[in-house]
Amino acid sequence: MAALSSPLRVCRGILREIRAMKGPDYKQTLAYNYVLDQFRKNQVSSERYCRAQVEALHASHTYLCLLASTRHHLTLHNLYHGKGERGPEEVAGIVGLRLPTQPGGKGWEK
């Protein structure tokens, strides 16, 4: 298994994703309070080692990956989702091509 990030980095990443979803009032959400409570509950002191803490860190890292992937998916979906009939120029621009400017042209003439 790959080495996991530090708990603080994962916690900050989850809170960053919550802020991206909820906007400036993210601190008043239940998700924000729940994440902070869970991370505080699973802190480990110097005299105890708990396997549950490692499992909680793995679960939180997986949840962070889910949140980031969902946000990226929605961005791509909004970018490429069909918006009705598109013209040939717009379709070519989406995939990174240019149409010829004159019949029989190469596309680079002006």
Secondary structure as UniProt FT lines:
FT   HELIX           7..22
FT   TURN            24..25
FT   HELIX           26..28
FT   HELIX           30..41
FT   TURN            46..47
FT   HELIX           51..80
FT   HELIX           88..94
FT   TURN            95..96
FT   TURN            103..104
//
